[in-house]
Amino acid sequence: MSHISDFVSRLARRGASLLCAALLLLSLAGCGGKTPSPSGSSTGGGTVSIAPAPAESFSTPGSTARQQTETRPPETEAPAPDESWKLLLVNADHPLPEGFQVELKALRNGHHVDVRIYPELQQMFDDARAQGIYPFINESFRTAQRQQVILYSYISRYEAQGMSRAAAEQKALEIVALPGTSEHQLGLALDIIAEFDADNSATWQWLKRHCAEYGFILRYPADKESITGISYEPWHFRYVGVEAAREIMSSGLCLEEYLDQLKP
Ligand SMILES: [Zn+2]
């Protein structure tokens, strides 16, 4: 266990993993998760990856509330809803806030997401399917405990391959985020693959082209690895809201750069 404090300091110095997409097999877990392969049982059988939502499960989207507010006369204008949650930054240098909590929506395939992003997520999947694209959620919300289990599973795997404990820990942290620094703990990040096709490229291309319309961004672009600290992950999408997503995806900025721009 004494090695863990060593990794934390090493991680802080080195930032997040740069090797997490080195191999597709491992890289599908690169954003911190051990994920089943696209051919795994979780993708088979033609199951629908997101259940249709009961009407009562939908919360009012923030954009609608904002539009309504903007049409009111100034003297009766209500305070703008707090939408800072959409842009909460979590990475190796910005751990999850102390006591972070999120209200989750359970999806039919066992995954969970922040309930506030569910309507737009469902719409994105519905629209993709209508165009012959069948996305499948491979990873979603994770607890810190699950992140820890994933990390230790990698450490054990490398030790079984003959590495020392210290070397195994270091290599695992190059692939799996330390608990508290994984964006998946927000409930706003999703790893998406093709549901039926072993080749994910059509699905990822569609998502890259259209994700912003639903408030999502490609979180770890290929040319931003030095800023995000994460290797290119074409499967990892993060909800930030439509307005920010459109600006980020059209400008080519990554989330870190976009947030820097917003600073006074
Ligand atoms: Zn991910």
Residues whose N, C-alpha, C, O or C-beta is under 5 A from the ligand:
A	BS01	ZN	C31 L190 D191 H236
